């Protein structure tokens, strides 16, 4: 049951092939078996079993709430969850328990979905590797799969690869079959990046389509709740449930009229696919380029129009993002002063000393660095030169997309990341700022423009690790974007991790000894 898609397990529950309680126990057992991944910060075993029992009662009474009733899910630990710790993987909020649920969490619970726990991440979602949180790094499930180990001779305990970030725990949870769906957040690529590196579908919806209420903010003008699932059809189901107006978030909009299910007879011959020439970035791996070309050729052979397009200002997106992100971080992090909630230092000499020590103890170097950068950019003498100029560049980036889509293109095809997942030891040789500027080069432009984007796994690299491609569409064309995603899925045949496991093996980890010829 664990390697089924969300859609398939929903049918299995309705047909009585498995009970919600049994399914919940299987997922909880899988979480214990894969603890070495460090995907979860908090596992809510007792509440989950209670929710599963309630779903079972509804099932027996024929009163299911919807397709997610009884389906287990996980939530990134920067979404507020009532009476459940929400830490943002930071010492500052290590013991913080919110009194309410984020809107997107509540909508899943209202559907009868079963909350398994809160997933690991980079501290306050500032990172691209899920390596900078106070609870330790998240390990990519593919580190323990046969393709990677057999092709590299890696020893899983010492030579594992990263998940990407900052929603690495959510991506690992879905990829390792502990959860059928997971919520992430996407500010500059934090859902799509780990989705690509962990081999799952990762959707960043149009800005305003999903409520941000209860999502602890990083950059209010960029933040979007993200959806991680195993297939595009599963993402469409979750999107249909989560989207829509929320009186607690003034940026939300009514969802566009669209069918509940993805179009079965999607005609790719009517599709116009743009290939942005500026996305041939420095450091792009040959294997990623090969997959980019392969999928573009698939579209062309199927009758779609495939042409090169230009997004000239996208090359400035990383610099622009750094200024705007730091500025909003400086503003948002000001609330964490040790007075109202969160960590408070024991310094009593003065209020100012308590503020300073609290923030030094509560935030890691990455968060403190962005706060200092943001305050610098917002100084009176710097405001016009940095913040205002960055906002103008942001508008130019958005106008580039608008021009391309208004000229008849339906979707843009790009890489998601420069390459497959890096080894942890290699990844940590660079500082967080450098890593993020490299890893988010393809993903930040969509956040700048508020457009929907999705990462879809397409193949395994020579090292046996996932390679993902990104699709970007016009605003509020999220369902059409998922239709294109499913079209790719059906043709690339990307495998699940379970395809490489022994038929009776339930634990992803295994011992590898190439020198002895044994596994």
Beta strands, then each sheet from edge to edge (+ up, - down):
strand 1: 40-43
strand 2: 72-76
strand 3: 114-119
strand 4: 182-186
strand 5: 201-204
strand 6: 224-229
strand 7: 272-276
strand 8: 305-309
strand 9: 411-415
strand 10: 453-460
strand 11: 466-473
sheet 1: 1+ 3- 2- 4- 6+ 5- 10+ 11- 9+ 7+ 8+
end
